[in-house]
Amino acid sequence: MKVFSDEYWMNIALKEAQIAFAEDEIPVGAVLVCDDKLIARAHNSTQRLNSPLAHAEKLAIEKAQQKFGKWLYDCKLYVTLEPCVMCAGIIILSRVKSVIFGAYDEKNGACGSLYNLLSDKRFNHNPEVKSGTLANESSRLLKRFFDNKRNI
């Protein structure tokens, strides 16, 4: 069985973020991988779904849970932007094995920027965390999105 790199999976998450960009959503994408197979993918859909809860991570996790049940012990989550407090909580509660993210989120990040919920030993689950995978590509897409918003 071929084993794909973190960069491979993050590129798929970036494709999801590009879909969000095209839909005038904040360009964040996420994919869930289990046993080196893609099991769910999503992008931010807060505008389309008229819900501040429709983050890429949450939507991807919910899709995976529909297929595999509530516990995602053997799954890796790839997301282009550092998860927020809500998404970090969902990651903990669904028992995702590891989180690999691209860009840090200095305003809302809960995996190292403002907080580090995923490594807080007071919680009953602490996923592995890796940051910086394709961070420049993720940051550029976000910057372009917000630059476009400011110029409208």
PyMOL CGO cylinders between C-alpha atoms (Angstrom):
from pymol import cmd
from pymol.cgo import CYLINDER

trace = [
    CYLINDER, 0.00, 0.00, 0.00, 1.33, 3.41, -0.94, 0.3, 1, 1, 1, 1, 1, 1,
    CYLINDER, 1.33, 3.41, -0.94, 1.69, 5.84, 1.94, 0.3, 1, 1, 1, 1, 1, 1,
    CYLINDER, 1.69, 5.84, 1.94, 0.96, 9.44, 1.05, 0.3, 1, 1, 1, 1, 1, 1,
    CYLINDER, 0.96, 9.44, 1.05, 2.77, 12.39, 2.62, 0.3, 1, 1, 1, 1, 1, 1,
    CYLINDER, 2.77, 12.39, 2.62, 1.26, 15.11, 4.77, 0.3, 1, 1, 1, 1, 1, 1,
    CYLINDER, 1.26, 15.11, 4.77, 1.84, 17.49, 1.86, 0.3, 1, 1, 1, 1, 1, 1,
    CYLINDER, 1.84, 17.49, 1.86, -0.20, 15.26, -0.44, 0.3, 1, 1, 1, 1, 1, 1,
    CYLINDER, -0.20, 15.26, -0.44, -3.21, 15.35, 1.88, 0.3, 1, 1, 1, 1, 1, 1,
    CYLINDER, -3.21, 15.35, 1.88, -2.80, 19.05, 2.62, 0.3, 1, 1, 1, 1, 1, 1,
    CYLINDER, -2.80, 19.05, 2.62, -2.90, 19.77, -1.11, 0.3, 1, 1, 1, 1, 1, 1,
    CYLINDER, -2.90, 19.77, -1.11, -6.34, 18.14, -1.18, 0.3, 1, 1, 1, 1, 1, 1,
    CYLINDER, -6.34, 18.14, -1.18, -7.38, 20.31, 1.76, 0.3, 1, 1, 1, 1, 1, 1,
    CYLINDER, -7.38, 20.31, 1.76, -6.08, 23.33, -0.18, 0.3, 1, 1, 1, 1, 1, 1,
    CYLINDER, -6.08, 23.33, -0.18, -8.29, 22.34, -3.11, 0.3, 1, 1, 1, 1, 1, 1,
    CYLINDER, -8.29, 22.34, -3.11, -11.24, 22.44, -0.73, 0.3, 1, 1, 1, 1, 1, 1,
    CYLINDER, -11.24, 22.44, -0.73, -10.10, 25.87, 0.47, 0.3, 1, 1, 1, 1, 1, 1,
    CYLINDER, -10.10, 25.87, 0.47, -10.00, 27.05, -3.16, 0.3, 1, 1, 1, 1, 1, 1,
    CYLINDER, -10.00, 27.05, -3.16, -13.59, 25.89, -3.60, 0.3, 1, 1, 1, 1, 1, 1,
    CYLINDER, -13.59, 25.89, -3.60, -14.52, 27.96, -0.55, 0.3, 1, 1, 1, 1, 1, 1,
    CYLINDER, -14.52, 27.96, -0.55, -12.68, 30.94, -2.06, 0.3, 1, 1, 1, 1, 1, 1,
    CYLINDER, -12.68, 30.94, -2.06, -14.68, 30.58, -5.29, 0.3, 1, 1, 1, 1, 1, 1,
    CYLINDER, -14.68, 30.58, -5.29, -17.90, 30.46, -3.24, 0.3, 1, 1, 1, 1, 1, 1,
    CYLINDER, -17.90, 30.46, -3.24, -16.92, 33.68, -1.43, 0.3, 1, 1, 1, 1, 1, 1,
    CYLINDER, -16.92, 33.68, -1.43, -16.38, 31.76, 1.81, 0.3, 1, 1, 1, 1, 1, 1,
    CYLINDER, -16.38, 31.76, 1.81, -13.30, 32.19, 4.01, 0.3, 1, 1, 1, 1, 1, 1,
    CYLINDER, -13.30, 32.19, 4.01, -10.94, 29.77, 2.25, 0.3, 1, 1, 1, 1, 1, 1,
    CYLINDER, -10.94, 29.77, 2.25, -10.38, 26.96, 4.70, 0.3, 1, 1, 1, 1, 1, 1,
    CYLINDER, -10.38, 26.96, 4.70, -10.42, 23.32, 3.68, 0.3, 1, 1, 1, 1, 1, 1,
    CYLINDER, -10.42, 23.32, 3.68, -10.22, 20.09, 5.62, 0.3, 1, 1, 1, 1, 1, 1,
    CYLINDER, -10.22, 20.09, 5.62, -9.83, 16.40, 4.87, 0.3, 1, 1, 1, 1, 1, 1,
    CYLINDER, -9.83, 16.40, 4.87, -10.03, 13.38, 7.13, 0.3, 1, 1, 1, 1, 1, 1,
    CYLINDER, -10.03, 13.38, 7.13, -7.82, 10.41, 6.35, 0.3, 1, 1, 1, 1, 1, 1,
    CYLINDER, -7.82, 10.41, 6.35, -7.94, 6.93, 7.86, 0.3, 1, 1, 1, 1, 1, 1,
    CYLINDER, -7.94, 6.93, 7.86, -5.51, 4.16, 6.95, 0.3, 1, 1, 1, 1, 1, 1,
    CYLINDER, -5.51, 4.16, 6.95, -4.12, 6.45, 4.24, 0.3, 1, 1, 1, 1, 1, 1,
    CYLINDER, -4.12, 6.45, 4.24, -7.54, 6.71, 2.57, 0.3, 1, 1, 1, 1, 1, 1,
    CYLINDER, -7.54, 6.71, 2.57, -9.59, 9.86, 2.17, 0.3, 1, 1, 1, 1, 1, 1,
    CYLINDER, -9.59, 9.86, 2.17, -12.83, 9.41, 4.10, 0.3, 1, 1, 1, 1, 1, 1,
    CYLINDER, -12.83, 9.41, 4.10, -14.22, 12.97, 4.19, 0.3, 1, 1, 1, 1, 1, 1,
    CYLINDER, -14.22, 12.97, 4.19, -13.53, 16.41, 2.79, 0.3, 1, 1, 1, 1, 1, 1,
    CYLINDER, -13.53, 16.41, 2.79, -15.15, 19.80, 3.32, 0.3, 1, 1, 1, 1, 1, 1,
    CYLINDER, -15.15, 19.80, 3.32, -14.63, 23.53, 3.16, 0.3, 1, 1, 1, 1, 1, 1,
    CYLINDER, -14.63, 23.53, 3.16, -15.99, 26.49, 5.08, 0.3, 1, 1, 1, 1, 1, 1,
    CYLINDER, -15.99, 26.49, 5.08, -19.66, 26.98, 4.28, 0.3, 1, 1, 1, 1, 1, 1,
    CYLINDER, -19.66, 26.98, 4.28, -20.78, 29.54, 6.84, 0.3, 1, 1, 1, 1, 1, 1,
    CYLINDER, -20.78, 29.54, 6.84, -22.34, 31.87, 4.25, 0.3, 1, 1, 1, 1, 1, 1,
    CYLINDER, -22.34, 31.87, 4.25, -24.03, 29.16, 2.19, 0.3, 1, 1, 1, 1, 1, 1,
    CYLINDER, -24.03, 29.16, 2.19, -25.45, 27.41, 5.25, 0.3, 1, 1, 1, 1, 1, 1,
    CYLINDER, -25.45, 27.41, 5.25, -26.08, 30.68, 7.11, 0.3, 1, 1, 1, 1, 1, 1,
    CYLINDER, -26.08, 30.68, 7.11, -24.33, 29.24, 10.15, 0.3, 1, 1, 1, 1, 1, 1,
    CYLINDER, -24.33, 29.24, 10.15, -21.23, 30.41, 12.01, 0.3, 1, 1, 1, 1, 1, 1,
    CYLINDER, -21.23, 30.41, 12.01, -20.73, 26.73, 12.93, 0.3, 1, 1, 1, 1, 1, 1,
    CYLINDER, -20.73, 26.73, 12.93, -20.18, 25.51, 9.36, 0.3, 1, 1, 1, 1, 1, 1,
    CYLINDER, -20.18, 25.51, 9.36, -16.38, 25.32, 9.61, 0.3, 1, 1, 1, 1, 1, 1,
    CYLINDER, -16.38, 25.32, 9.61, -14.46, 22.97, 7.33, 0.3, 1, 1, 1, 1, 1, 1,
    CYLINDER, -14.46, 22.97, 7.33, -13.23, 20.79, 10.20, 0.3, 1, 1, 1, 1, 1, 1,
    CYLINDER, -13.23, 20.79, 10.20, -16.69, 20.36, 11.72, 0.3, 1, 1, 1, 1, 1, 1,
    CYLINDER, -16.69, 20.36, 11.72, -18.28, 19.50, 8.37, 0.3, 1, 1, 1, 1, 1, 1,
    CYLINDER, -18.28, 19.50, 8.37, -15.57, 16.97, 7.50, 0.3, 1, 1, 1, 1, 1, 1,
    CYLINDER, -15.57, 16.97, 7.50, -15.80, 15.32, 10.92, 0.3, 1, 1, 1, 1, 1, 1,
    CYLINDER, -15.80, 15.32, 10.92, -19.58, 15.07, 10.66, 0.3, 1, 1, 1, 1, 1, 1,
    CYLINDER, -19.58, 15.07, 10.66, -19.30, 13.45, 7.22, 0.3, 1, 1, 1, 1, 1, 1,
    CYLINDER, -19.30, 13.45, 7.22, -16.80, 10.91, 8.55, 0.3, 1, 1, 1, 1, 1, 1,
    CYLINDER, -16.80, 10.91, 8.55, -18.97, 10.14, 11.57, 0.3, 1, 1, 1, 1, 1, 1,
    CYLINDER, -18.97, 10.14, 11.57, -21.91, 9.35, 9.29, 0.3, 1, 1, 1, 1, 1, 1,
    CYLINDER, -21.91, 9.35, 9.29, -19.76, 6.60, 7.75, 0.3, 1, 1, 1, 1, 1, 1,
    CYLINDER, -19.76, 6.60, 7.75, -17.70, 5.39, 10.73, 0.3, 1, 1, 1, 1, 1, 1,
    CYLINDER, -17.70, 5.39, 10.73, -19.56, 6.36, 13.89, 0.3, 1, 1, 1, 1, 1, 1,
    CYLINDER, -19.56, 6.36, 13.89, -18.75, 8.94, 16.52, 0.3, 1, 1, 1, 1, 1, 1,
    CYLINDER, -18.75, 8.94, 16.52, -15.17, 7.86, 17.36, 0.3, 1, 1, 1, 1, 1, 1,
    CYLINDER, -15.17, 7.86, 17.36, -12.44, 8.65, 14.82, 0.3, 1, 1, 1, 1, 1, 1,
    CYLINDER, -12.44, 8.65, 14.82, -9.52, 7.15, 16.75, 0.3, 1, 1, 1, 1, 1, 1,
    CYLINDER, -9.52, 7.15, 16.75, -7.44, 6.20, 13.71, 0.3, 1, 1, 1, 1, 1, 1,
    CYLINDER, -7.44, 6.20, 13.71, -8.11, 9.31, 11.63, 0.3, 1, 1, 1, 1, 1, 1,
    CYLINDER, -8.11, 9.31, 11.63, -5.88, 12.22, 10.76, 0.3, 1, 1, 1, 1, 1, 1,
    CYLINDER, -5.88, 12.22, 10.76, -7.40, 15.64, 10.12, 0.3, 1, 1, 1, 1, 1, 1,
    CYLINDER, -7.40, 15.64, 10.12, -5.65, 17.92, 7.64, 0.3, 1, 1, 1, 1, 1, 1,
    CYLINDER, -5.65, 17.92, 7.64, -6.82, 21.52, 7.73, 0.3, 1, 1, 1, 1, 1, 1,
    CYLINDER, -6.82, 21.52, 7.73, -5.39, 24.58, 6.02, 0.3, 1, 1, 1, 1, 1, 1,
    CYLINDER, -5.39, 24.58, 6.02, -5.86, 26.88, 9.02, 0.3, 1, 1, 1, 1, 1, 1,
    CYLINDER, -5.86, 26.88, 9.02, -5.30, 26.28, 12.73, 0.3, 1, 1, 1, 1, 1, 1,
    CYLINDER, -5.30, 26.28, 12.73, -8.57, 25.11, 14.30, 0.3, 1, 1, 1, 1, 1, 1,
    CYLINDER, -8.57, 25.11, 14.30, -10.58, 27.48, 16.49, 0.3, 1, 1, 1, 1, 1, 1,
    CYLINDER, -10.58, 27.48, 16.49, -11.89, 26.68, 19.99, 0.3, 1, 1, 1, 1, 1, 1,
    CYLINDER, -11.89, 26.68, 19.99, -15.10, 25.13, 18.62, 0.3, 1, 1, 1, 1, 1, 1,
    CYLINDER, -15.10, 25.13, 18.62, -13.27, 22.91, 16.16, 0.3, 1, 1, 1, 1, 1, 1,
    CYLINDER, -13.27, 22.91, 16.16, -10.62, 21.93, 18.71, 0.3, 1, 1, 1, 1, 1, 1,
    CYLINDER, -10.62, 21.93, 18.71, -13.43, 20.84, 21.02, 0.3, 1, 1, 1, 1, 1, 1,
    CYLINDER, -13.43, 20.84, 21.02, -15.03, 18.79, 18.25, 0.3, 1, 1, 1, 1, 1, 1,
    CYLINDER, -15.03, 18.79, 18.25, -11.65, 17.19, 17.47, 0.3, 1, 1, 1, 1, 1, 1,
    CYLINDER, -11.65, 17.19, 17.47, -11.21, 16.21, 21.13, 0.3, 1, 1, 1, 1, 1, 1,
    CYLINDER, -11.21, 16.21, 21.13, -14.76, 14.91, 21.53, 0.3, 1, 1, 1, 1, 1, 1,
    CYLINDER, -14.76, 14.91, 21.53, -14.64, 12.84, 18.32, 0.3, 1, 1, 1, 1, 1, 1,
    CYLINDER, -14.64, 12.84, 18.32, -11.23, 11.37, 19.29, 0.3, 1, 1, 1, 1, 1, 1,
    CYLINDER, -11.23, 11.37, 19.29, -9.38, 12.31, 16.10, 0.3, 1, 1, 1, 1, 1, 1,
    CYLINDER, -9.38, 12.31, 16.10, -5.91, 10.76, 16.28, 0.3, 1, 1, 1, 1, 1, 1,
    CYLINDER, -5.91, 10.76, 16.28, -3.92, 13.69, 14.89, 0.3, 1, 1, 1, 1, 1, 1,
    CYLINDER, -3.92, 13.69, 14.89, -4.30, 17.16, 13.44, 0.3, 1, 1, 1, 1, 1, 1,
    CYLINDER, -4.30, 17.16, 13.44, -2.03, 18.55, 10.77, 0.3, 1, 1, 1, 1, 1, 1,
    CYLINDER, -2.03, 18.55, 10.77, -2.64, 22.20, 9.95, 0.3, 1, 1, 1, 1, 1, 1,
    CYLINDER, -2.64, 22.20, 9.95, -1.13, 24.76, 7.63, 0.3, 1, 1, 1, 1, 1, 1,
    CYLINDER, -1.13, 24.76, 7.63, -1.26, 28.39, 8.74, 0.3, 1, 1, 1, 1, 1, 1,
    CYLINDER, -1.26, 28.39, 8.74, -1.49, 29.64, 12.29, 0.3, 1, 1, 1, 1, 1, 1,
    CYLINDER, -1.49, 29.64, 12.29, -4.57, 31.74, 13.15, 0.3, 1, 1, 1, 1, 1, 1,
    CYLINDER, -4.57, 31.74, 13.15, -3.33, 34.51, 15.42, 0.3, 1, 1, 1, 1, 1, 1,
    CYLINDER, -3.33, 34.51, 15.42, -6.89, 35.78, 16.07, 0.3, 1, 1, 1, 1, 1, 1,
    CYLINDER, -6.89, 35.78, 16.07, -8.82, 32.56, 16.68, 0.3, 1, 1, 1, 1, 1, 1,
    CYLINDER, -8.82, 32.56, 16.68, -6.35, 29.67, 16.86, 0.3, 1, 1, 1, 1, 1, 1,
    CYLINDER, -6.35, 29.67, 16.86, -6.79, 27.12, 19.64, 0.3, 1, 1, 1, 1, 1, 1,
    CYLINDER, -6.79, 27.12, 19.64, -3.89, 24.80, 18.76, 0.3, 1, 1, 1, 1, 1, 1,
    CYLINDER, -3.89, 24.80, 18.76, -0.97, 27.01, 19.65, 0.3, 1, 1, 1, 1, 1, 1,
    CYLINDER, -0.97, 27.01, 19.65, -1.80, 30.65, 18.84, 0.3, 1, 1, 1, 1, 1, 1,
    CYLINDER, -1.80, 30.65, 18.84, -4.23, 31.84, 21.51, 0.3, 1, 1, 1, 1, 1, 1,
    CYLINDER, -4.23, 31.84, 21.51, -4.73, 28.54, 23.30, 0.3, 1, 1, 1, 1, 1, 1,
    CYLINDER, -4.73, 28.54, 23.30, -3.47, 25.02, 22.95, 0.3, 1, 1, 1, 1, 1, 1,
    CYLINDER, -3.47, 25.02, 22.95, -6.55, 22.96, 23.75, 0.3, 1, 1, 1, 1, 1, 1,
    CYLINDER, -6.55, 22.96, 23.75, -5.37, 19.84, 21.95, 0.3, 1, 1, 1, 1, 1, 1,
    CYLINDER, -5.37, 19.84, 21.95, -2.38, 19.41, 24.25, 0.3, 1, 1, 1, 1, 1, 1,
    CYLINDER, -2.38, 19.41, 24.25, -4.20, 20.30, 27.49, 0.3, 1, 1, 1, 1, 1, 1,
    CYLINDER, -4.20, 20.30, 27.49, -3.80, 17.17, 29.64, 0.3, 1, 1, 1, 1, 1, 1,
    CYLINDER, -3.80, 17.17, 29.64, -6.97, 18.03, 31.57, 0.3, 1, 1, 1, 1, 1, 1,
    CYLINDER, -6.97, 18.03, 31.57, -8.96, 16.75, 28.58, 0.3, 1, 1, 1, 1, 1, 1,
    CYLINDER, -8.96, 16.75, 28.58, -9.50, 13.02, 28.19, 0.3, 1, 1, 1, 1, 1, 1,
    CYLINDER, -9.50, 13.02, 28.19, -8.06, 12.96, 24.66, 0.3, 1, 1, 1, 1, 1, 1,
    CYLINDER, -8.06, 12.96, 24.66, -4.99, 14.72, 23.28, 0.3, 1, 1, 1, 1, 1, 1,
    CYLINDER, -4.99, 14.72, 23.28, -4.47, 14.34, 19.54, 0.3, 1, 1, 1, 1, 1, 1,
    CYLINDER, -4.47, 14.34, 19.54, -1.03, 14.69, 18.04, 0.3, 1, 1, 1, 1, 1, 1,
    CYLINDER, -1.03, 14.69, 18.04, -0.56, 18.10, 16.43, 0.3, 1, 1, 1, 1, 1, 1,
    CYLINDER, -0.56, 18.10, 16.43, 1.70, 19.14, 13.58, 0.3, 1, 1, 1, 1, 1, 1,
    CYLINDER, 1.70, 19.14, 13.58, 1.70, 22.71, 12.27, 0.3, 1, 1, 1, 1, 1, 1,
    CYLINDER, 1.70, 22.71, 12.27, 3.14, 24.45, 9.26, 0.3, 1, 1, 1, 1, 1, 1,
    CYLINDER, 3.14, 24.45, 9.26, 2.39, 21.93, 6.51, 0.3, 1, 1, 1, 1, 1, 1,
    CYLINDER, 2.39, 21.93, 6.51, 2.00, 24.04, 3.34, 0.3, 1, 1, 1, 1, 1, 1,
    CYLINDER, 2.00, 24.04, 3.34, 1.56, 27.07, 5.60, 0.3, 1, 1, 1, 1, 1, 1,
    CYLINDER, 1.56, 27.07, 5.60, 2.73, 29.54, 2.95, 0.3, 1, 1, 1, 1, 1, 1,
    CYLINDER, 2.73, 29.54, 2.95, 0.19, 28.28, 0.41, 0.3, 1, 1, 1, 1, 1, 1,
    CYLINDER, 0.19, 28.28, 0.41, -2.60, 28.39, 2.99, 0.3, 1, 1, 1, 1, 1, 1,
    CYLINDER, -2.60, 28.39, 2.99, -1.62, 31.88, 4.16, 0.3, 1, 1, 1, 1, 1, 1,
    CYLINDER, -1.62, 31.88, 4.16, -1.40, 33.24, 0.61, 0.3, 1, 1, 1, 1, 1, 1,
    CYLINDER, -1.40, 33.24, 0.61, -4.91, 32.06, -0.20, 0.3, 1, 1, 1, 1, 1, 1,
    CYLINDER, -4.91, 32.06, -0.20, -6.32, 33.63, 2.96, 0.3, 1, 1, 1, 1, 1, 1,
    CYLINDER, -6.32, 33.63, 2.96, -4.43, 36.87, 2.35, 0.3, 1, 1, 1, 1, 1, 1,
    CYLINDER, -4.43, 36.87, 2.35, -5.71, 37.07, -1.22, 0.3, 1, 1, 1, 1, 1, 1,
    CYLINDER, -5.71, 37.07, -1.22, -9.27, 36.48, -0.03, 0.3, 1, 1, 1, 1, 1, 1,
    CYLINDER, -9.27, 36.48, -0.03, -9.15, 39.24, 2.59, 0.3, 1, 1, 1, 1, 1, 1,
    CYLINDER, -9.15, 39.24, 2.59, -7.27, 41.64, 0.27, 0.3, 1, 1, 1, 1, 1, 1,
    CYLINDER, -7.27, 41.64, 0.27, -10.08, 41.16, -2.25, 0.3, 1, 1, 1, 1, 1, 1,
    CYLINDER, -10.08, 41.16, -2.25, -12.67, 41.88, 0.47, 0.3, 1, 1, 1, 1, 1, 1,
    CYLINDER, -12.67, 41.88, 0.47, -10.90, 45.10, 1.47, 0.3, 1, 1, 1, 1, 1, 1,
    CYLINDER, -10.90, 45.10, 1.47, -10.77, 46.30, -2.14, 0.3, 1, 1, 1, 1, 1, 1,
    CYLINDER, -10.77, 46.30, -2.14, -14.49, 45.90, -2.81, 0.3, 1, 1, 1, 1, 1, 1,
]
cmd.load_cgo(trace, "trace")
